[in-house]
Amino acid sequence: MSSNEKDCACSQAPKLIFPCSGASDTGEITDQSARQLARHGIGKMFCLAGIGGKVNAIVESTKSASKIIAIDGCVLDCAKKTLEQGGFNDFLHLRITDLGLQKGKSPATEENISVVYDKAIDMFH
């Protein structure tokens, strides 16, 4: 391996997590599961508003990610649509209502957060 290959650290590009963090109970679950994923070193929680606002530093950092996951709390798919509007199309997408959680009927309990956390880990690997 050349010195340049060692210095590149390309394999160290971050895995980024974009939860919708919406106002509903399922939005809260996306936020809390993303925070838990970040605390456990699975990926780095990142700023979805920065993508929507076209904040250059956030957009450029996202371009260098090794993997991206959008976690949405309902069928509106706000996280997914925000990433797509930002020019990102190569990412994983998890809609937590597809896991049986229901908007307005799924409090942000440890059990519900764990369901999303476990699914996101499965998708990242």
C-alpha positions as CSV (number, residue, x, y, z in Angstrom):
1,M,0.0,0.0,0.0
2,S,1.4,3.4,-1.0
3,S,1.6,6.3,1.4
4,N,-1.2,8.1,-0.4
5,E,-3.5,5.1,0.0
6,K,-2.8,5.0,3.8
7,D,-3.3,8.8,4.1
8,C,-6.6,8.7,2.1
9,A,-8.7,7.2,4.9
10,C,-11.3,6.6,2.3
11,S,-12.6,3.6,4.2
12,Q,-13.1,5.9,7.1
13,A,-15.9,7.9,5.5
14,P,-18.8,8.3,7.9
15,K,-22.1,6.6,7.8
16,L,-24.7,9.3,8.2
17,I,-28.1,9.0,9.8
18,F,-30.9,11.5,8.8
19,P,-34.0,11.0,10.9
20,C,-37.1,13.0,10.1
21,S,-37.4,14.0,13.7
22,G,-41.0,15.1,13.0
23,A,-43.5,16.4,15.6
24,S,-45.4,13.2,15.9
25,D,-44.7,10.2,18.2
26,T,-43.2,8.3,15.3
27,G,-41.0,11.4,14.5
28,E,-39.8,11.3,18.0
29,I,-38.9,7.6,17.6
30,T,-36.9,8.3,14.5
31,D,-35.0,11.0,16.4
32,Q,-34.3,8.9,19.5
33,S,-33.3,5.8,17.5
34,A,-30.9,7.9,15.5
35,R,-29.4,9.3,18.7
36,Q,-29.0,5.8,20.0
37,L,-27.3,4.7,16.8
38,A,-24.9,7.6,17.0
39,R,-24.1,6.9,20.7
40,H,-23.2,3.3,19.9
41,G,-20.9,4.4,17.0
42,I,-23.1,2.9,14.3
43,G,-23.2,6.1,12.4
44,K,-23.3,9.9,12.8
45,M,-26.6,11.7,13.3
46,F,-26.6,14.5,10.7
47,C,-28.6,17.6,10.0
48,L,-31.5,17.1,7.6
49,A,-32.4,20.8,7.8
50,G,-28.9,21.6,6.5
51,I,-29.6,19.5,3.4
52,G,-33.0,21.3,2.9
53,G,-31.3,24.7,3.5
54,K,-28.5,23.8,1.1
55,V,-25.8,24.5,3.7
56,N,-22.7,23.9,1.7
57,A,-20.6,22.3,4.5
58,I,-23.4,19.9,5.4
59,V,-24.1,19.0,1.7
60,E,-20.3,18.5,1.0
61,S,-19.9,16.3,4.1
62,T,-22.9,14.2,3.1
63,K,-21.4,13.7,-0.4
64,S,-18.4,12.1,1.3
65,A,-20.4,9.6,3.4
66,S,-19.8,5.9,2.9
67,K,-23.5,5.2,3.6
68,I,-26.5,7.3,4.3
69,I,-29.8,6.2,5.9
70,A,-33.0,8.3,6.0
71,I,-35.4,7.3,8.8
72,D,-38.9,8.5,8.3
73,G,-41.7,8.3,10.8
74,C,-44.6,8.1,8.3
75,V,-45.6,7.8,4.7
76,L,-44.9,11.4,4.0
77,D,-41.2,10.5,3.7
78,C,-39.9,13.9,4.6
79,A,-36.3,12.7,5.2
80,K,-36.2,10.8,2.0
81,K,-37.7,13.7,0.0
82,T,-35.3,16.2,1.6
83,L,-32.3,14.1,0.6
84,E,-33.6,13.6,-2.9
85,Q,-34.2,17.4,-3.3
86,G,-30.6,17.9,-2.1
87,G,-29.4,15.7,-5.0
88,F,-28.9,12.5,-3.0
89,N,-30.3,9.3,-4.5
90,D,-28.0,6.6,-3.2
91,F,-29.2,6.0,0.3
92,L,-31.0,3.5,2.5
93,H,-34.5,4.4,3.5
94,L,-36.4,3.1,6.6
95,R,-40.0,4.1,7.1
96,I,-40.9,3.1,10.6
97,T,-44.6,2.7,9.9
98,D,-43.6,-0.2,7.7
99,L,-42.4,-1.9,10.9
100,G,-45.9,-1.9,12.4
101,L,-45.5,1.4,14.3
102,Q,-48.5,3.7,13.9
103,K,-48.4,7.4,13.8
104,G,-50.4,8.8,16.7
105,K,-50.4,5.4,18.5
106,S,-46.8,4.6,19.1
107,P,-45.2,6.4,22.0
108,A,-41.4,6.8,22.1
109,T,-40.8,3.9,24.4
110,E,-37.6,2.0,24.7
111,E,-39.3,-1.0,23.0
112,N,-40.4,1.1,20.0
113,I,-37.0,2.8,19.7
114,S,-35.3,-0.6,19.8
115,V,-37.4,-1.9,17.0
116,V,-36.2,0.9,14.8
117,Y,-32.6,0.8,16.1
118,D,-32.3,-2.9,15.4
119,K,-33.7,-2.6,11.8
120,A,-31.4,0.3,11.0
121,I,-28.4,-1.8,12.2
122,D,-29.5,-4.6,9.9
123,M,-29.8,-2.2,7.0
124,F,-26.3,-0.6,7.7
125,H,-24.6,-4.0,7.6
